[in-house]
Amino acid sequence: MAKKIKTNQDSDKIKDLEQNKVYDDGTLLTTNHGLKINDNQNSLKTGERGGTLIEDFILREKIHHFDHERIPERIVHARGSAAHGIFELYESIGQYTKAKLFNEVGVKVPVFVRFSTVAGSRGSTDLARDVRGFAVKFYTSEGNYDLVGNNMPVFFIQDAIKFPDLIHAVKPEPHNEIPQAASAHDTFWDFISLMPESMHMIMWVMSDRALPRSLRMMEGFGVHTFRLINKQGESHFVKFHWKPLLGIHSVAWDEAQKISGKNADFHRQDLWEAIESGAFPEWELGVQIIPEADEHNYEFDLLDSTKLIPEEIVPVRRIGKMTLNRNPDNFFAETEQVAFNPGHLIPGIDITNDPLLQGRLFSYTDTQLSRLGTHNFQELPINRPIAPVHNNQRDGHMRHTINTGRVNYEPNALGGGCPFQAKASEGGFTSFPERIESNKLRGRSKSFFDHFSQAKLFFNSQSDAEKSHLTNALCFELGKVETVAIRERMIKMLTYIDKGLAAAVAVYLGLKIPKEIIPFNGSLPADGNPNDYNPIITESSLKSSAALSMENTIMDSIITRKVAFLVADGVNEESVKAVKDKLETEGAVVELVAPKLGFIISKNNVEFEIHKSLLTTASVLYDAVYVPAGINSVATLASEPDAIHFLNEAFKHCKAIAVDVDALQVLEQTYFYIKLPKQFTDKDAATKGFIVNNDSNALATEFAKAIAKHRFWDREKLQKVPA
């Protein structure tokens, strides 16, 4: 039976409600004004694949409320790091776009790039399992262009009207503000288990892509499909990619949790130190270009942000390079006050009818007004374009420009008609004249109903180690969920991706997988309830895609890799110097780690300054470990518990370990050497990341090759190391 509405209003209002028999059983969704909502899944569009209409007051009210829920930090992407740099075009794509940015080969365009986590607050850790924001502001001669993306090519939802719900679900739960910067809790997985369209993104977030080794070692994606328009007015669709020249690398989940405790600023510090040292991070810009005529020729919808275009179908064409070469002078004035918007476009680049993109165009500006407090945020130095600004917009909070004259309107005669509208031939922005003929409705195209084929493609493309990590991530996350029904719904969702994956997670959670999987039929629900949309179960024409696995990334460089040398008084200076010189010549960063800070004296009385002590650092902050020779040094380290733990932990996280033969006494104290001694005597020990040699030069060469491999994930199959 319905219960009377609870309210804190005055008694007369309560009496009026009772007299008019206003009841609420808490199950019907309404706007803030009490209007019952029939469809909370789709914004109002001009047809199933048409543009979002600004008259959609339900969408605007919902997003407007959401955008103003936090001040002053960003609602999402609050924790960020940034840097200045340049973009230089290799190859003109003038046949596709009139944008000077992509026509003027060799011109160096200033950029400002902000990386961020999504869910955590400003004070949260860099190493949360999360999507990473990857936003680039190009200061072009035609105005600012913002390419606002992530380190994953797809997203959780298809329509922006669901964005507030997504973020509300993933943020700390409202009754106790727990957990911070984590998705392992009931509200997030409750939402996800009811949103089949999220399953592709879930595969990415549960993968190692969510735990980058460095901001410099992750890809960037524009996520949405945009338009390129050439001088003839012809349109092509485009997907944007950023490809890191250092390759794509990650850390292990156990390692990420420990880094969060040892150095929550790990990524921020890594980016800062790399730029300060002159090891400038670099990415190549790639594009996937699709002719307008081919829009409907794929087994997925180009306007669906939960889908990617496999590189085997449309190769990525690399057209330029971005180099980050200067750190911000002031974190607040630049990193915090920079304002991005996917609607900051230049002639030759335009939006599409992607319903997630169209909602973002409104949300970003609205959020900046809330966060920065004024429409004049574009006058802040970090947001100010290098292109001249001429318009008659004036006044408002925090106005920087001092305008003169009496004319603040257009058209005008008193100001000589200035400023004049720019013709298209003069660089004036013109939207693509897309023909639209459709009914006004709330809904989405059936081409958006396939939610599992690319999730399955992603999982099938992973290496064995990556699949294991992804499975363990789901076990960890869902193991934190207290509501059994949510876990059960997620197991059902996983069966549509891979029954083996679903079974492995179910066993860990103490659940049974459904004996019979009833396929979705792809039909619209008879009662119109959008929560009952049934996805279509299809198979991708591709069995796997090499670009989706990090196993296929660049592994030929040790530039900026951090290597710990475990040393103490009496170390053999030749054993240190030969390896140190080789690694630093190839671009690695070597730090001497000892039981205490200060200086140590080598066997031949050479003084070495210590960078870190075993008390103030940990193996999780390094990419590899080396133990040089020296009788007294070796004896000290062999009896030092923290040094033994350092090595055990490095082994557990599958890192390269090098040891001088005369330092084997230290290794013999480790758990993994005691349990697995023959691993170090095998002919192929180096292929497992173990380098043992008494020739320092030969050791250094093999060690450098091992570090370049990043990790030796096969070690995870060996006996577990208690570290």
N, C-alpha and C positions, 0 to 999 in steps of 0.2 A: 504494500500500500504506500502511496506517495506520502511524504512527510512535509510538514509546513516549512516554508523557507525560513532560514535563520538570518537575522539581520540585527544590526546595532542601531538602526534608525529609531526615531522617536515613536512613542506609543500610538500617535494618531496615524502615522504611516503604516505601522504594523496592523492597526485596526482596518485601514483601507485595504491592505493586502488580504486580510482574512475575509473581509466582506466580499471582495471580488474573487475569492477562492483561487488565489495565485499560489500554485504548488510547484515544487521542483524536487524530483527524485535524484537529481545530480547526474543524470545520464545523458542529457541533451546538451550539445555544444552550442554556445552562443558567443556573440561579440561582446565587447565591454558594455554595450548599450542594451543587452538583453535580446538581440535579434538571433533567432535560432539559425544555425548554419547548416545548410544542406550538403555542402561539399567543401571540406577542409583540406583536400588533397591537391586541388588544381586551381590555378589562378584563372581569371576570366580572359579568354583569348578570342582572336578573330579566326575561329576554326581550330581544329585539333592541333594543327602545327603552325598556327598563326601567332602573331605578336600579342603580348600581354597588354590589356587595355588599362589606361590610367584611371578609368572610371571604376575600377574594381576597388571599392571602398573597404571591402573586407580585407583584401590583401594589404592595402595601405595602412589601415588601422592596426593590423597585426604586426607588420614590420615596423611601423612607426613606434609602437609601444615597445617592441623588442629592442630597437636601436637606441632607445633612451633609458634602458634599464641600468646602465653603469656609467658612472662618471668618476674620475676623468679617464681611466684606462680603457683601452679597447675592449669591447665585449668579447671578441675573439681575436686571436693573434696578439694578445697583450704582451707576451714575452718575446722580444725581438732583438736582433743584432743587425747591423747594417754597415755598408761601406760605399765609398765613391769609386767610380771607375770610368772606363770608356768602352764604347762599342765601335767596332770597325767592320765595315762590310767587305766581304771577299768577292761576292758575285752579285751583280744586279739581277733583280727579278722584275724589271720594268715591264715585261710583257704581261705581268699579272697585276701590278699595282703602281699607281702614280706617286705613292709615298716616297719623298726624297730619301728618307731613312733607308729604304731598300733599293735605291737607285744610284746613290752617290758612292761609288766604290772608293775606299781609301780615306773617306772623311771620318774623323774621330768624333763621335757624338758622346757628350758627357752622360753618365748614368748614375743613379743612386739606387742601390739594391737593399731591400730589407728581407731578412729571413726570420721566421718565427715559428713557434709552436702554436697550436690552435686553442686547445681547451684550457690550459693553465693560466694562472694570473701572472702578473709581472714578476712576482717573487718565486715562481715555481722553477723546477729544474729543466735544464736543457735536454735531459735524456729521458723524458717521458715517452712512452709508446704513443705516438701521435703523428698526424699529418704535419708537414712543415710548409709554411707559407714561403713563396718565392716570388716577390713582387719587384718589378723593375720599372723605374721611371726614366724614360729617355727625354733629355732636354734637347729637342730638335729645333731646327730653324722654322718649322711650321707650327710649333707649339709643343706642349708636353704630351707624350704618349705613355700610358701606363699599361704594361703587360702584367696583369695581376693573376698569379697562378699558385700552384702547389708543387710539391716534389712527387706527387702522384697524378697520373693523367686523367683520373676519373673522380667522381664525387659520390656521396652517400645518397643523394636525392635528385629527382628529375625536375622538380618545380620549386621555385623560391618560396612558395607559400608554406613549405614544410621546414624551412631553415630555422625559424625560431624554435620549432618543436625539437629538431635535431640537437641544437645547442643547449636548450633547456635540459634535454635528456642526458647529454654527456657531461655537463657541468656538475659540480658537487651537488649532492641532493639537497633540496631547499630546507628540509627540516633540521639538518645538522651540519651542513656545509662540508660534507665528507663524501668522497675523497677528492683531494686536490690533484689536478693534472693527470687524471687517470680515468679510463673508461671501464675498469673492472668493477662495475656495480650494477644494481638491479635496474635503475631507471634507463640507463643507456641500452642495455640488452633487451629490456622490455620493448622499447621503441624499435630497435633493429629487428627483433623477432616478428614484428608486425609489419615490417617494410621490406618485402622481398627485393625491391629495387636497390637496396643497400648492399646486397650480398657480394657484388663484384668489389666494391670499395672495401668491404670487410676483409676480403682476401688480401688486399694490399696493406691494410692497416695491421693485420695480424702477421704480415711477412716481415722480413728483415729490413724492408724499405722504411719502416717506421722507426728504425734505430740507427740513423746514419752515423758512421765513424766521425764525420766532419761535415759541416755545411759546405765545404769545398769539394766534397766527394758524394754529392747527391745530384740527381737530375732535377730539372724544372720543367713544368708543363703549363701551357695556357689553359688547360682543361677543356674550355669551350671550343666550339667551332666558330671561327670568325669569317668575315668576308675580306677578300682583296679585290679592289676595283682599279682597273687601269684607265689610261687617258681616253680610251674609246668607250668607257662606261661599262665594259664587260666585267662580269663578276666570277670569281673563283672562291671556293671554300678553302680554309686553311686551318691547320692545327700547328701550334708553336711548341718547340722543344728546346730545352737547354741541356747540352751534353757536356759534362765535366771532363776536362782533359786529364784529370788524375784518376778517372774511373769512378765507379759506384761501389762504395764499401760500407759495411755496417759493423756494429758491435753485437756481442751476444747479450741476451736479456739479463742474465745474471750479472754480467759486466755492467750493463746500463744502470741497474739498480745500485750497484756499488759506486759507480762514478757519480751518481746523484748525491750520494753521501760524502764522497771525497772532494768533489768539485762540481757543484751545481751549475757553474758557469763554464763548463768544459767546452762547449761549442763556441760560445762567445769569445772565450780566451784564445782558443785555437785560431779562429778567424783573425782576431786582432794581432796575435803574434806572427802569423804567417805574413800578413801585410807589412807589419813593422820590419820584419826581417828581409823583405824584398822578394819573398816567394809568393808572388801575386796569384791569387786564384783565377782560373780561366775556364770559360765555358764557350762552346760553339753554339750558335743559334741555328736550329734546324727547322725546316718547314715541311709539312705534308700538304700538297696542293691538289685540290680536286676540282675538276671542271663543273660548272653549274649544271650541265646536262647530265652529269653522273650522280646527282644528288640521291636518287632513289635506287641506285644500282648495287647497293650493298646489303648484306644480311643484317645490318643494324642501322639505326637512324642517326645520321650525322648530327642532329640537334639534341641527342640524348647524352647528357653529361655523365651518365653512368656507363658509357661505352668509350672505348678507344678505337683508333684505326690501326690494326696490326701493321708493323713495318714491312712484313712480307707482302702485304696487299698494296700499300702506298709507301715506298721508301722515304726516309727522312733525308732531305737535301740540306746540307750544311752550307750556310751562306755568309756567315760572319762570326766574329769572336768578341766576347766581352771579357775584359780584364779589370779586376778590382785592385786598385793601386793606392788607395788613400783611406785611412780610417777617419771617422767623424771627429771634428774638433770638440763638439759638445753633444753628449748623448741625448739630452732632453730636446735641445733645439733642432736636432736633425733626426735621430732615430725615432724619437717619440712623437715629434710634431709632423713628420712626413705624412702626407695624405694621398692615398691611392684611390683610383676609381677606374673600373674597366670601361667606363664611358668617357674617359679622357683619351680621345682619338685624334688622329690627324687624317688629312685627305688621303684616300687610297686604302683606308682600313675602316671597316664598318662591322656592326653587330649582326647577328642572325636572330631567328625566332626561338632560340634555345630558351625555354621558360625559366631555367635557373639563372642564366645570364641576364635576362631582362629584369628579373627581380633585384639582382645585384646592382643594376644601374641606379635604382632608387635608393637602395639600402646604404650604399657607400657614402653618398652625399649626405644623407640624413644622419648617419653616424658621425661624420666629421663635424656637423653642426652641433651635435650633442657633446662630442669630445673636446673640440677646439673652441666651441662657444661662439662662432661667428661665421658668416658667409665669406669673410675676408681671409679665410685660412690660406687661400691661394697666394696671398701676398707675403706670407712667411718666407724667409730666404730659401729654405729647403724645398718649398713648393713653387717658388716663383719661376716662370718660364724664362728662357733666354730670348724667345721671340717677343717682340714688342706687344704690349697690351693696349688696345684702343677701344673703349666703349664708354657709354654714359651711365654706367652703374656706379653709384656713389654711396658714401655714408655706411652706417652699420657699426656694430661693435668692432673695436680694434682695427679701424681703417688706417692703413699705412700711407697710402698715396694722398698727397695734398692736391686736389683738383682745383683748377682755376676756371674762370669764365662762368657764364650764366646758363649755359645749355647743359641739361642733364636728361635729355630725351632724344628720341630719334623716331621719325624723320624731323629735321629742323632746317630752318633757313637762317636763323640768327647766328648759328655757328658755321655757316657756309656749307651746311649739309653733312659736315664731318661727325663721326667717321662714316664712310660709305660702305655699303655691303660689297663684299668681294665676289666677283664672278668666279665660276668654277675654273675658268682658264687662268684666273689670278690666284688660285690656291684656295678658293672658298670651299668649305666643306659641304658636300651634298650627299644625302643618304641614297642608298641604292633604291631605285624605283621598283620595288618588288610588287607584283600584281597580287592583290588580295581580294578574293571573293569567297565569303563564307558566312555562316551564321555565328552570332555571338553566343558563346556557351562556356560552361565549365567542364573540362574533360581533357583527355589526352589521346593522342593517336595510338592505334593498336600497334604501331611500329615501335612503341615504347614498352611493350608488354613483355619482352624477352629479358628476364632478369638473371638468368643462370648460365647462359652459354659462354659468356666471356669470363665469368667467375670460374667456370670449369677450365677454360683455356688458360687462365692465369695459373691455377693450381697445377695443371698438367705440365706447364712450362718450367716449373721450379725444379731445381736439382734435389737430390735425395736429402741433403742437409737442410736446404731451404724448406722442403715439405715438413721435415721433422720440427724445425723451429716454428713453422706456422701452426702445426698441430699442437705443439706445447703451449704456444701463445693462447690458442683457443681454450685449452685445458685450464691454463692459469686464469684467464679472464672469466670464463664461465664458472670456474671453481669458486670465484668470489661472489657469484650471484646466489642469493639466499632463497629466492623463490623458485621452487622446483618446476613449476609450469613454464617459466621463462626458459629454463634450460631445455626442457622437452621441446618447446617450439623451435629453439635454435638447432637442436639435433635434426628435426624434420627439415629445416632449411638446408642444413649441411648435406643431407642425403641427396638433394637435387644437384649438388656440386660433385660430390664423390662419396660413395658409400663407405669406402675404406676410411676416409677422413672422419665421417660421421661416427663410424663404429669405434675408432680409436678414442675420440672425444667422449663418446657415450660410456665406454668402459671406465674411463678415468672418473667420470661424474657419477658412476653407479647407476646409469640409466640403460634402458633397452632401446635399440633403434626399431622403428616401425617395421613389422614383418613384410608389409605390402605398401609400396609407395603408389599412391593414387595421383596420377599426373594432373597438373593444372590444365584446364581446357582453353584458357585464354579468353573466356567470355566475360562480358560485363555483367555485374550483378543485377538481378531482376529488380531489386528494390532501390537501386541507384546509390547504395552505400559505398563510397569510394574505398573504405577500409577492406572491402571484399574483392577488390580487383584481383583477378586471377592471372598470373603470368603465364606465358606460353613456354613450354619446355622444348628447346631446340638444341641442336648441336652446331658448334662453330665448324666451318669448313676446314679450319686449321686444327691439327692435333696439338700443336705447341708453337710457341713463338720465342725464338732465341733472345730477342730484345727484352723479354720479360724476366729473364733470370740474371741475377747478379753474377752468377758463375761465369758468364760470358763477357764480363767487363774487362777493362784495361788492367793488366797485371805486369807491367814492365817498368815501373818506376818506384823509387823509394823517396822521392822528393817530399820533404816535410814530415816524413815518418819519424816518430820519436822512439829512440832506443835507449834503454837503461843499461848502464854498465855497473854491475855490483862490485864495489871495491872497498878496500880497507888498507891500513898501513902495511907496507911491505909488498904491495902489488908490483908485478913486473911491468915496468913502464913501456917496454917494447911491445908487450902483449896488448897494452892499452892503445899505444900510439898507432900501430899498424892498422888495427881494425877501425879505430876512430877516424883516421885520415881517409881510409877507403870509403866509409859510409858517408862522411861529410862531403867528400868529393862528388858523390852521387846525389847529394841534396838532402840527406837525412839529418836529423837533429839528435845529437848525442848528449846525454846527461849522465854525470857520474853520481851514483847513489851510494851512500855509505851509512854506517850505523849512526854517525853524528855529523853535524855540519862543520864548516871550517875548512881545514886543509889536511891532506894525508901526505905521508912521505913514502915514496916508492922504495923498492929494494936497493936502488943505486942513488938514494937521497934526492930524487927529483920530486918537487912539490907539485901537487895537483889540488886545485880548488874544487870543493864538492858543491854540486848544484842543489841536491836534495838529500834529506836524510830519510832513513827507513821509517822514521816516525811521522814525517810530513808528506810522504807520497805513497803510491801504491802501484802495483803492476797494471791495474786497469787504466792508468793514465798513459801507458806506453804501448807501442806496437810490437816490441820485441825486447829480448833480454840477452845480455852477454855477461859471462863470468870469465875474466882474464886470469892468467897465471899469477904466481907469487905465493911462496910457502906461507908466510905470515898472514897475508890477506885471505888466502883460502881457509886457513885454520880459524881465523876470526869469523868469517862468514858461515862456515860449517857449524859453528856453535851459536849462531845468531838466529833465534826462531823467526824473526821478521824477514830475514833473508830467505829462509827456507819456504816460508809462506808465500813470499813474493814469487818464487819459482813455481811452486805448486799451483798458484792462481794463474800464472801465465800459461802453464800447461793446460789447465782446465779450459781456458778461453782460446785454446788452439793457436797460440802465437809462436813465432819462430824463436827458438832458444839455441844459443851458441855457447859452447864451453871449451876453453883450452883443456887439452888432455891433462895438464898438471893441476887443473881445478876440478877434476872429477870428484874429489873428496866432498865438495859442496853438493854436487848433484846426488851423490850417494845418500845424502840425508833426506832427500825428498821422497814423498810418498810414491810418486809415479815411477821413479827410477827403481825403487825397491820392488814394486809390483811388476814393472815392465822393463827389466834391464836389457832384454835382447832387442828392444826397439832402437837402442843406441849402437848396437853392433851390426845391425843389418846393413847390407850393401846399399840399400835405398833409404837409409836413415834421413838423408837430406831432403828426400821427397816428402817426408813426414814433418819436416820443419825442425829437425835436430841436427845441429852441426857440431861435431866433436873433432878437433884437429890440434896438432901441436905446431903446425905451420901457420903462423898468424896471417900471412898474406893469402894463403889458400882458404883459410877459414873465413877471412873477410869477404872474399869473392863469393863463396857459397852462401854466406850469411846474407849478403845483399840480395842475391837471387831469391832466397827464402822469404825475406821481408816483403819483396815485391809481390809475392803470392798472396799477401794479406793474412789469410788464415788457412789452417789445415783442419777443415771441419771433420775429416774422417776420424780424427782423434776422439770425437764424441762417442764413437762406437766402442772405444776401449773402456776399461774399468773406470768408474767415476772417481774423481779425485776430491777428497774432502778439503776444499779450500774456500 
